[in-house]
Amino acid sequence: MTQFIRKHRVLTAVAAVTLLVLITLGGIFYARVRHYRTHFFPGTVMSGVDVSELTAEEANDKVARFVADYLLTIYCRDDKKYNITGPSIGYAYVPNGEIEQILADQDETDWISQRKTEKSQEILLDTTFDEKLIEQELAKLPCMQEDQMIPPENAKIDWVDDGYQLVPEVMGTTLKFDKILPLVVQAVTDGDTELELYDEYEDPTVYSTDEKLNACMDTIKKYYGSSITYTFGKQEPYELTNEVIQSWLDVDDDYQVRVDDEKVTNFVQMMASTYNTYGDRREFKTSLGDKLQVGGGDYGWVIDKEKEKAQIYEDLAAGGHIEREPVYQQVAKRHGDNDIGSTYVEIDYTNQHLWYYKDGELVLDTDIVSGNLSRNNGSPDGVFKIVYKQRNATLVGEGYSSPVDYFMPYAYNVGIHDASWRSKFGDQIYLTSGSHGCINVPPEVAKELYGILEIGTPVVAYYREKVYLTAENARISNAYSYISEDDYKELKKKDPTAVNPKPKKTTH
């Protein structure tokens, strides 16, 4: 009986404790239920804001603080970025009852299962801001300052340093305020935190990939390797460099390439002025051993300007490096200061003598009778060349007709020929009884000279005293001493002594 009573008491105590525990747990459960009627469950996140254990009011405050920290980052070209902050534009959260509704929909009795789960959801963050402030803030950004903007530039073909190059486009950093402002306002309205403006710049309209530009460069490149080296025998060559050739190129607004014809013409003229020796004054060592300056005549190098110009165009079209002589209209025996060479005819009018040298060796010499100075028929002086040779010619002029066996002209219609009608040669005959301009030599000398003289052989003819030649043959042959009759008359008015030499008196 006693044991029964003890066992009953134990059970009663256990039941009491259990009841007490259940009452305690129930109190705790319902206390938490009452708590979560006004507070969010742990792990509750709204649009990135953790509102765990917060009331609706506290959650609204925290979301408001989160929204107030709004930052819009604007990305520009050249890896630059700029910020517009929420406070600077009056950016603020406007509660819309959504947080309160979410809390009201929360099943507070389910707090036990919700303690360790994350509950993340997006809420509508109604905001307000001042568009005027956005406009002001945007206007302050460095990327919107006109003086800091780089305008876009089209790709183009341009002269750079020493040649044409395809200059790439410049993308620039030009933004139009009126175009960017609506984009910023929309980004703020949508709550965006980033805005890229890479595609909002004013861009070039022509890029380096443009077909017309590249076709133009392909044409130009054909000239890039072009150059012409002109050779002049043993003289220093002259190079028409690629840089000069490129400077001749013109690229028009439609990117068509042409060679400037005027520049080519000027170049050819420069070459002719530099290398032509036609009529040049030359230092000549005479057979008597002295040196004279002999000018005039029609002998020498003459560049054919039209043909040389055409050849340049042909060379440029072919491209590459070309080495050649200029295109000549007339050539001399050699290049250099002494373009006469060592085979020539020398005629000393003053001493009335002729020499013929072959490869530097004297082959023949003779006395002569040249043009009559007293009748203005003086023979042309200068450096000439044998134009042709003719057997059995008849020399016809005003008031005369003279048949000759051997005729070797060198200056227009003036030449060397036999004069069977003369018995004497040399001395001062030419001053008063000279020829009509030709060089009279003994028949046997004319025959010998005709047999050995080659066409094109230089003829160096000179006076040792000042003479005045007014004959037509002197003008046409570019005689060194030629002077027009009018100029000669004017000269004599100023200087009556300006006359041709007279025969010297001889004493017996």
C-alpha positions as CSV (number, residue, x, y, z in Angstrom):
1,M,0.0,0.0,0.0
2,T,2.8,2.3,0.9
3,Q,4.6,1.6,-2.4
4,F,1.4,2.4,-4.3
5,I,1.1,5.7,-2.6
6,R,4.7,6.6,-3.4
7,K,4.3,5.6,-7.1
8,H,1.2,7.7,-7.4
9,R,3.0,10.7,-6.0
10,V,5.8,10.4,-8.5
11,L,3.4,10.2,-11.4
12,T,1.6,13.3,-10.1
13,A,4.8,15.2,-9.9
14,V,5.9,14.2,-13.4
15,A,2.5,15.3,-14.7
16,A,2.8,18.6,-13.0
17,V,6.2,19.2,-14.4
18,T,5.1,18.2,-17.9
19,L,2.1,20.5,-17.6
20,L,4.3,23.3,-16.5
21,V,6.6,22.7,-19.4
22,L,3.8,22.7,-21.8
23,I,2.3,25.8,-20.4
24,T,5.7,27.5,-20.6
25,L,6.3,26.4,-24.2
26,G,2.8,27.4,-25.1
27,G,3.5,30.8,-23.6
28,I,6.7,31.1,-25.5
29,F,5.1,30.0,-28.8
30,Y,2.2,32.5,-28.5
31,A,4.6,35.2,-27.4
32,R,6.6,34.7,-30.7
33,V,3.3,34.6,-32.6
34,R,2.4,38.0,-31.2
35,H,5.9,39.2,-32.1
36,Y,5.8,38.1,-35.7
37,R,2.4,39.7,-36.1
38,T,4.3,43.0,-36.1
39,H,7.8,41.9,-37.1
40,F,9.3,40.2,-40.2
41,F,10.7,36.7,-39.9
42,P,14.5,36.3,-39.8
43,G,16.1,36.1,-43.3
44,T,13.5,38.5,-44.8
45,V,15.2,40.6,-47.6
46,M,13.3,43.1,-49.7
47,S,14.9,44.3,-52.9
48,G,18.3,43.7,-51.3
49,V,17.4,45.3,-47.9
50,D,17.6,42.9,-44.9
51,V,14.5,43.7,-42.8
52,S,14.8,40.7,-40.4
53,E,13.0,41.3,-37.1
54,L,11.9,44.8,-38.1
55,T,8.5,46.2,-37.9
56,A,6.9,47.6,-41.0
57,E,7.7,51.1,-39.9
58,E,11.3,50.2,-39.2
59,A,11.5,48.3,-42.6
60,N,10.2,51.4,-44.4
61,D,12.9,53.5,-42.7
62,K,15.6,51.1,-43.6
63,V,14.5,50.9,-47.2
64,A,14.3,54.6,-47.3
65,R,17.9,54.9,-46.1
66,F,18.9,52.3,-48.7
67,V,17.2,54.2,-51.5
68,A,18.7,57.5,-50.3
69,D,22.1,56.0,-50.9
70,Y,21.3,55.6,-54.6
71,L,24.2,56.1,-57.0
72,L,24.1,56.2,-60.8
73,T,27.4,55.5,-62.5
74,I,27.7,56.8,-66.0
75,Y,30.3,55.0,-68.2
76,C,31.9,57.0,-71.0
77,R,34.6,56.5,-73.6
78,D,38.3,56.2,-72.7
79,D,37.4,54.1,-69.6
80,K,36.1,57.2,-67.8
81,K,33.1,57.1,-65.5
82,Y,31.1,59.7,-63.5
83,N,28.6,59.4,-60.7
84,I,25.3,61.1,-59.8
85,T,24.3,60.6,-56.2
86,G,20.8,60.3,-54.8
87,P,21.0,63.2,-52.4
88,S,22.2,65.5,-55.2
89,I,19.0,65.0,-57.1
90,G,16.6,64.7,-54.2
91,Y,16.2,61.0,-54.7
92,A,13.9,59.5,-52.0
93,Y,11.7,56.4,-51.3
94,V,8.0,56.8,-51.2
95,P,6.2,54.1,-49.1
96,N,3.4,52.5,-51.0
97,G,2.0,50.1,-48.3
98,E,3.6,47.1,-49.9
99,I,5.8,46.4,-46.9
100,E,2.8,46.6,-44.6
101,Q,0.9,44.2,-46.9
102,I,3.8,41.7,-47.0
103,L,3.9,41.8,-43.2
104,A,0.1,41.4,-43.0
105,D,0.3,38.3,-45.3
106,Q,3.1,36.8,-43.1
107,D,1.8,33.6,-41.3
108,E,3.1,34.4,-37.8
109,T,2.2,30.9,-36.6
110,D,4.8,29.5,-39.0
111,W,7.6,31.3,-37.2
112,I,9.3,28.1,-36.2
113,S,9.9,26.8,-39.7
114,Q,10.7,30.3,-41.1
115,R,13.5,31.0,-38.6
116,K,16.3,29.5,-40.7
117,T,15.1,30.1,-44.3
118,E,16.0,33.2,-46.4
119,K,13.0,35.0,-47.8
120,S,14.1,37.3,-50.6
121,Q,11.7,39.2,-52.8
122,E,11.6,42.3,-54.9
123,I,9.3,45.1,-53.9
124,L,8.2,48.1,-55.9
125,L,10.5,50.8,-54.8
126,D,8.5,53.9,-55.5
127,T,10.8,56.9,-55.6
128,T,10.8,60.5,-56.2
129,F,13.5,62.9,-57.6
130,D,13.9,66.4,-59.0
131,E,14.4,66.4,-62.7
132,K,15.8,70.0,-62.5
133,L,18.5,68.7,-60.1
134,I,19.3,65.9,-62.5
135,E,19.7,68.5,-65.3
136,Q,22.0,70.6,-63.1
137,E,24.1,67.6,-62.0
138,L,24.5,66.3,-65.5
139,A,25.6,69.7,-66.8
140,K,28.4,69.7,-64.2
141,L,29.9,66.4,-65.4
142,P,33.3,66.8,-67.2
143,C,32.0,64.6,-70.1
144,M,29.4,67.2,-70.8
145,Q,31.7,70.2,-71.1
146,E,32.1,71.3,-74.7
147,D,35.6,72.6,-74.2
148,Q,36.7,69.1,-73.1
149,M,35.0,67.3,-75.9
150,I,37.0,66.0,-78.8
151,P,35.0,66.2,-82.1
152,P,34.9,63.1,-84.2
153,E,37.0,63.0,-87.4
154,N,36.5,60.9,-90.5
155,A,39.2,58.6,-91.7
156,K,41.0,60.2,-94.6
157,I,44.0,60.1,-96.9
158,D,46.4,62.8,-95.9
159,W,50.1,63.8,-96.3
160,V,52.0,62.7,-93.2
161,D,55.7,63.4,-92.8
162,D,57.0,62.3,-96.2
163,G,54.1,60.6,-97.9
164,Y,50.4,59.9,-98.1
165,Q,48.9,57.7,-95.4
166,L,45.5,56.5,-94.5
167,V,44.8,58.4,-91.3
168,P,42.3,56.5,-89.1
169,E,39.1,58.0,-87.9
170,V,39.0,59.8,-84.5
171,M,35.9,58.5,-82.5
172,G,35.9,61.7,-80.4
173,T,34.0,62.4,-77.2
174,T,31.2,64.7,-78.3
175,L,27.9,64.2,-76.5
176,K,24.7,66.2,-77.0
177,F,23.2,67.3,-73.7
178,D,19.7,67.3,-75.1
179,K,20.1,63.7,-76.2
180,I,21.8,62.4,-73.0
181,L,19.4,64.1,-70.4
182,P,16.4,61.9,-71.2
183,L,18.5,58.8,-70.9
184,V,19.7,59.8,-67.5
185,V,16.2,60.6,-66.3
186,Q,15.0,57.3,-67.6
187,A,17.8,55.4,-65.8
188,V,17.0,57.2,-62.5
189,T,13.3,56.5,-63.0
190,D,14.0,52.8,-63.5
191,G,16.3,52.7,-60.6
192,D,19.3,51.7,-62.7
193,T,22.7,52.0,-61.1
194,E,24.7,52.0,-64.3
195,L,24.3,53.8,-67.6
196,E,26.6,53.2,-70.6
197,L,27.0,56.0,-73.1
198,Y,29.4,54.2,-75.5
199,D,26.8,54.3,-78.3
200,E,25.5,57.8,-77.7
201,Y,28.5,59.8,-79.1
202,E,28.7,61.6,-82.3
203,D,30.7,59.2,-84.5
204,P,32.6,59.7,-87.7
205,T,30.8,58.9,-91.0
206,V,33.9,57.5,-92.8
207,Y,36.0,54.8,-91.2
208,S,39.4,53.4,-92.2
209,T,37.6,50.3,-93.6
210,D,35.9,52.5,-96.2
211,E,36.3,50.8,-99.7
212,K,36.9,54.1,-101.5
213,L,39.7,55.1,-99.0
214,N,41.4,51.7,-99.3
215,A,41.1,51.7,-103.1
216,C,42.8,55.1,-103.0
217,M,45.6,53.8,-100.9
218,D,46.1,50.9,-103.2
219,T,46.6,53.3,-106.1
220,I,49.0,55.4,-104.0
221,K,51.0,52.3,-103.0
222,K,51.7,51.6,-106.6
223,Y,53.8,54.8,-106.6
224,Y,55.4,54.1,-103.2
225,G,58.2,51.9,-104.7
226,S,58.7,54.1,-107.7
227,S,61.9,56.0,-108.4
228,I,64.0,56.8,-111.4
229,T,67.8,57.1,-111.5
230,Y,69.1,59.1,-114.4
231,T,72.5,58.2,-115.7
232,F,74.9,60.5,-117.5
233,G,77.9,58.3,-118.5
234,K,80.6,58.7,-115.8
235,Q,78.9,61.7,-114.4
236,E,77.1,61.5,-111.0
237,P,73.6,60.1,-111.5
238,Y,70.5,61.9,-110.5
239,E,67.7,60.2,-108.6
240,L,64.1,61.2,-108.9
241,T,63.2,59.9,-105.4
242,N,60.0,58.3,-104.3
243,E,59.5,61.2,-101.9
244,V,59.5,63.6,-104.8
245,I,57.2,61.4,-106.8
246,Q,54.7,61.2,-103.9
247,S,54.8,65.0,-103.7
248,W,53.5,65.0,-107.3
249,L,50.4,63.1,-106.3
250,D,47.1,64.8,-105.7
251,V,44.1,63.2,-103.9
252,D,40.9,65.0,-104.6
253,D,37.8,65.2,-102.4
254,D,36.5,62.0,-104.0
255,Y,39.7,60.2,-103.3
256,Q,40.8,60.0,-106.9
257,V,44.6,60.0,-107.4
258,R,46.2,61.9,-110.1
259,V,49.8,63.0,-110.9
260,D,50.1,66.8,-111.0
261,D,51.0,67.4,-114.6
262,E,52.4,70.9,-113.8
263,K,54.9,69.4,-111.3
264,V,56.0,66.8,-113.8
265,T,56.5,69.5,-116.4
266,N,58.5,71.6,-114.0
267,F,60.7,68.7,-113.1
268,V,61.4,67.9,-116.8
269,Q,62.2,71.6,-117.3
270,M,64.6,71.5,-114.4
271,M,66.3,68.5,-115.9
272,A,66.7,70.2,-119.2
273,S,68.0,73.4,-117.7
274,T,70.5,71.4,-115.6
275,Y,71.7,68.8,-118.2
276,N,71.2,70.4,-121.6
277,T,74.5,71.6,-123.0
278,Y,73.0,73.1,-126.3
279,G,74.8,76.4,-127.0
280,D,76.7,76.3,-123.7
281,R,80.0,78.2,-123.2
282,R,82.8,75.6,-123.1
283,E,86.4,76.0,-122.3
284,F,88.4,74.8,-125.3
285,K,92.1,74.2,-125.7
286,T,93.1,75.3,-129.2
287,S,95.6,73.8,-131.5
288,L,97.8,76.8,-130.8
289,G,97.9,75.8,-127.1
290,D,95.8,78.5,-125.5
291,K,92.3,78.2,-123.9
292,L,89.3,80.0,-125.1
293,Q,85.6,80.2,-124.1
294,V,83.6,79.0,-127.0
295,G,79.8,79.5,-126.9
296,G,76.8,79.3,-129.2
297,G,76.1,76.8,-131.9
298,D,73.7,73.9,-131.8
299,Y,75.9,71.1,-130.5
300,G,75.2,69.4,-127.2
301,W,72.8,67.3,-125.2
302,V,69.2,68.2,-125.5
303,I,66.5,66.5,-123.5
304,D,63.3,65.9,-125.4
305,K,61.0,67.4,-122.9
306,E,57.7,66.0,-124.3
307,K,59.0,62.5,-124.7
308,E,60.8,62.5,-121.4
309,K,57.6,63.6,-119.7
310,A,55.6,60.8,-121.4
311,Q,58.3,58.3,-120.4
312,I,58.0,59.4,-116.7
313,Y,54.3,58.7,-116.8
314,E,55.0,55.3,-118.3
315,D,57.6,54.6,-115.6
316,L,55.3,55.6,-112.8
317,A,52.6,53.3,-114.2
318,A,55.0,50.4,-114.3
319,G,56.3,51.1,-110.8
320,G,59.5,49.9,-109.2
321,H,63.0,51.4,-109.5
322,I,64.1,52.3,-113.0
323,E,67.6,53.3,-114.1
324,R,68.0,55.0,-117.5
325,E,69.2,58.0,-119.4
326,P,66.9,60.9,-120.1
327,V,65.0,60.8,-123.4
328,Y,67.2,63.0,-125.7
329,Q,66.2,65.0,-128.7
330,Q,69.9,65.4,-129.5
331,V,73.1,63.8,-128.1
332,A,76.7,64.8,-127.8
333,K,79.8,62.6,-128.0
334,R,80.2,62.2,-124.3
335,H,78.9,63.5,-121.0
336,G,80.8,65.9,-118.7
337,D,82.4,69.2,-119.1
338,N,84.1,68.2,-122.3
339,D,81.2,66.8,-124.2
340,I,83.0,67.5,-127.5
341,G,85.3,64.5,-127.0
342,S,88.6,63.9,-128.8
343,T,87.3,63.6,-132.4
344,Y,86.4,67.0,-133.8
345,V,87.0,69.7,-136.4
346,E,88.6,72.9,-135.2
347,I,88.2,76.1,-137.2
348,D,90.1,79.2,-136.2
349,Y,88.5,82.0,-138.2
350,T,91.0,84.6,-137.1
351,N,94.0,82.5,-138.1
352,Q,92.1,81.1,-141.1
353,H,93.1,77.5,-140.3
354,L,91.3,74.2,-139.9
355,W,92.4,71.1,-138.0
356,Y,90.8,67.6,-137.9
357,Y,91.5,65.4,-134.9
358,K,90.6,61.7,-134.6
359,D,90.7,60.2,-131.1
360,G,93.0,63.0,-130.0
361,E,95.5,62.6,-132.9
362,L,95.8,65.3,-135.6
363,V,94.8,63.7,-138.9
364,L,94.6,66.8,-141.2
365,D,95.0,70.5,-141.2
366,T,94.8,73.2,-143.8
367,D,94.5,77.0,-144.5
368,I,90.9,78.1,-145.3
369,V,88.9,81.1,-146.5
370,S,85.8,81.7,-144.4
371,G,82.9,84.2,-144.7
372,N,83.5,87.7,-145.9
373,L,83.2,89.9,-142.8
374,S,83.2,93.2,-144.8
375,R,79.9,92.1,-146.5
376,N,78.3,90.8,-143.3
377,N,78.8,87.2,-144.4
378,G,81.0,86.2,-141.5
379,S,80.9,82.4,-140.9
380,P,78.9,81.4,-137.8
381,D,81.0,80.7,-134.7
382,G,80.1,78.2,-131.9
383,V,80.1,74.5,-131.4
384,F,78.3,72.6,-134.1
385,K,78.3,69.2,-135.7
386,I,78.5,67.8,-139.2
387,V,74.9,67.5,-140.3
388,Y,75.4,65.4,-143.5
389,K,77.8,65.0,-146.4
390,Q,77.0,65.5,-150.1
391,R,78.9,64.9,-153.3
392,N,78.5,67.1,-156.3
393,A,76.4,69.8,-154.7
394,T,75.4,73.2,-156.1
395,L,75.5,76.0,-153.6
396,V,72.9,78.6,-154.5
397,G,72.4,81.9,-152.9
398,E,71.5,85.5,-153.7
399,G,73.4,86.3,-156.9
400,Y,75.5,83.2,-157.1
401,S,75.5,79.5,-157.9
402,S,78.6,77.4,-157.2
403,P,79.0,73.7,-158.0
404,V,81.3,71.9,-155.6
405,D,82.5,68.3,-155.4
406,Y,82.4,67.8,-151.6
407,F,80.0,69.5,-149.3
408,M,80.0,69.0,-145.5
409,P,77.5,71.4,-143.8
410,Y,77.6,72.1,-140.0
411,A,75.7,75.3,-139.4
412,Y,72.3,75.7,-141.2
413,N,73.5,76.1,-144.9
414,V,77.1,76.8,-144.0
415,G,79.6,74.0,-144.5
416,I,83.1,73.0,-145.5
417,H,83.6,72.5,-149.3
418,D,86.2,72.5,-152.0
419,A,86.8,75.9,-153.8
420,S,88.5,75.2,-157.1
421,W,88.2,78.8,-158.1
422,R,90.7,79.9,-155.4
423,S,94.4,79.7,-155.8
424,K,95.2,81.0,-152.3
425,F,93.9,80.2,-148.8
426,G,94.6,81.6,-145.4
427,D,96.0,85.0,-144.5
428,Q,93.4,87.8,-144.3
429,I,91.5,87.0,-147.5
430,Y,88.2,86.5,-145.6
431,L,88.1,90.0,-144.3
432,T,87.4,91.5,-147.8
433,S,87.2,88.6,-150.3
434,G,85.8,85.9,-148.2
435,S,83.0,83.5,-149.1
436,H,79.3,83.8,-148.6
437,G,79.7,82.1,-145.3
438,C,81.0,78.6,-146.1
439,I,84.5,77.3,-145.4
440,N,86.6,77.1,-148.6
441,V,89.4,74.6,-148.6
442,P,91.7,73.3,-151.3
443,P,90.0,70.6,-153.5
444,E,92.5,67.8,-152.5
445,V,91.9,68.6,-148.8
446,A,88.1,68.6,-149.3
447,K,88.4,65.2,-150.9
448,E,90.5,63.7,-148.2
449,L,88.4,65.2,-145.4
450,Y,85.2,64.0,-147.0
451,G,86.5,60.5,-147.0
452,I,87.3,60.4,-143.3
453,L,84.8,62.8,-141.7
454,E,81.8,61.2,-140.0
455,I,78.4,62.7,-139.7
456,G,77.8,64.0,-136.2
457,T,81.5,65.0,-135.7
458,P,81.7,68.1,-133.6
459,V,82.9,71.3,-135.2
460,V,84.4,74.0,-133.0
461,A,84.6,77.3,-134.8
462,Y,85.7,80.6,-133.2
463,Y,87.0,84.1,-133.7
464,R,89.8,85.4,-131.5
465,E,88.5,89.0,-131.8
466,K,85.1,90.6,-131.3
467,V,83.0,90.3,-134.5
468,Y,79.3,91.1,-135.3
469,L,77.4,88.6,-137.4
470,T,74.1,89.7,-138.8
471,A,73.5,87.2,-141.5
472,E,70.4,84.9,-141.4
473,N,72.5,81.8,-141.2
474,A,74.2,83.1,-138.1
475,R,70.8,83.7,-136.5
476,I,69.4,80.3,-137.4
477,S,72.5,78.4,-136.3
478,N,72.7,80.2,-133.0
479,A,76.1,81.7,-133.8
480,Y,77.8,83.0,-130.7
481,S,78.6,86.4,-132.3
482,Y,75.1,86.9,-133.9
483,I,73.4,90.3,-133.4
484,S,70.3,91.5,-135.1
485,E,70.7,94.3,-137.6
486,D,68.5,96.6,-135.5
487,D,70.6,95.9,-132.4
488,Y,73.8,96.3,-134.4
489,K,72.6,99.7,-135.6
490,E,71.8,100.8,-132.0
491,L,75.1,99.5,-130.9
492,K,77.0,101.5,-133.5
493,K,75.1,104.7,-132.4
494,K,76.4,104.2,-128.9
495,D,79.8,103.0,-130.0
496,P,80.9,103.9,-133.5
497,T,84.0,101.7,-133.1
498,A,81.9,98.6,-132.8
499,V,82.8,97.2,-136.3
500,N,84.2,94.0,-137.7
501,P,88.0,93.7,-138.0
502,K,89.7,95.3,-140.9
503,P,92.7,93.9,-142.8
504,K,96.0,94.8,-141.3
505,K,98.3,97.0,-143.4
506,T,101.4,95.2,-144.6
507,T,104.8,96.9,-145.0
508,H,107.0,95.9,-148.0
